[in-house]
Amino acid sequence: MEGDRRRHSRRPHELRATFRFGGRLLEGRASNISVGGAWFAADAAPSLGSRLTLCVNSGPEDRRVELQGEVARAYSSSATSRSMR
């Protein structure tokens, strides 16, 4: 894809997710997950540069995976969208 600056390919499926940041816990969804980042949406989200933990259940055994990162981009829509790295 032209203009795509990602260093790692992302998996294009959506998962229910939990986000922890600043003592808060939010429910939402995550998609496009890779070694280098992920996209997520929730009704509220941390601001750019905020550190957070993204928790998803994945794989055939529905194993819980926790990913730590930083909010790198923000988009406005009916749900607040963020991209983390």
C-alpha positions as CSV (number, residue, x, y, z in Angstrom):
1,M,0.0,0.0,0.0
2,E,1.5,3.3,-1.1
3,G,2.2,5.7,1.8
4,D,2.0,3.0,4.4
5,R,5.0,3.6,6.8
6,R,4.5,0.5,8.9
7,R,7.5,-1.7,9.6
8,H,5.4,-4.7,10.5
9,S,2.4,-6.3,8.7
10,R,-0.8,-6.2,10.7
11,R,-3.6,-8.8,11.1
12,P,-6.8,-7.4,9.8
13,H,-9.4,-8.7,12.2
14,E,-11.3,-7.2,15.1
15,L,-11.2,-8.3,18.7
16,R,-13.1,-7.2,21.8
17,A,-10.6,-5.5,24.1
18,T,-10.1,-3.9,27.5
19,F,-7.9,-0.8,27.9
20,R,-6.2,0.2,31.1
21,F,-4.7,3.6,31.6
22,G,-4.4,6.1,34.4
23,G,-6.3,3.9,36.8
24,R,-9.2,3.6,34.4
25,L,-10.6,0.4,32.7
26,L,-12.5,0.8,29.4
27,E,-14.2,-1.7,27.0
28,G,-13.8,-1.4,23.3
29,R,-12.4,-3.2,20.3
30,A,-8.9,-3.6,18.7
31,S,-7.9,-4.4,15.1
32,N,-4.9,-4.3,12.8
33,I,-2.6,-5.7,15.5
34,S,1.1,-6.2,14.8
35,V,4.4,-6.3,16.6
36,G,4.7,-2.5,16.0
37,G,1.2,-1.3,16.9
38,A,-2.6,-1.7,16.9
39,W,-5.7,0.4,16.2
40,F,-8.4,0.6,18.9
41,A,-11.7,2.3,19.5
42,A,-13.6,3.0,22.8
43,D,-16.2,5.5,24.0
44,A,-13.4,7.3,25.8
45,A,-9.6,7.1,25.3
46,P,-6.3,8.5,26.6
47,S,-4.7,11.4,24.9
48,L,-1.8,11.3,22.5
49,G,1.4,10.1,24.2
50,S,-0.5,8.3,27.0
51,R,0.8,4.9,28.1
52,L,-1.7,2.1,28.2
53,T,-2.2,-1.6,28.4
54,L,-4.4,-3.3,25.8
55,C,-5.9,-6.7,26.8
56,V,-7.3,-9.1,24.2
57,N,-8.3,-12.7,24.0
58,S,-6.8,-14.4,21.0
59,G,-6.1,-17.7,19.3
60,P,-8.0,-21.0,19.3
61,E,-7.5,-21.4,23.1
62,D,-8.9,-17.8,23.6
63,R,-5.7,-16.9,25.5
64,R,-5.5,-13.5,27.2
65,V,-2.7,-11.3,25.8
66,E,-1.6,-8.0,27.3
67,L,0.1,-5.4,25.1
68,Q,1.7,-2.2,26.5
69,G,2.1,0.8,24.3
70,E,1.7,4.5,23.8
71,V,-1.0,6.4,21.9
72,A,0.5,7.5,18.6
73,R,-2.5,8.9,16.6
74,A,-6.1,9.9,17.3
75,Y,-9.2,10.0,15.1
76,S,-12.6,11.4,15.8
77,S,-15.8,9.5,15.1
78,S,-18.9,8.2,17.0
79,A,-16.4,6.2,19.0
80,T,-13.0,7.6,19.9
81,S,-10.3,5.9,17.9
82,R,-6.6,5.6,18.7
83,S,-3.5,4.0,17.2
84,M,-0.9,2.7,19.6
85,R,2.7,1.7,19.1
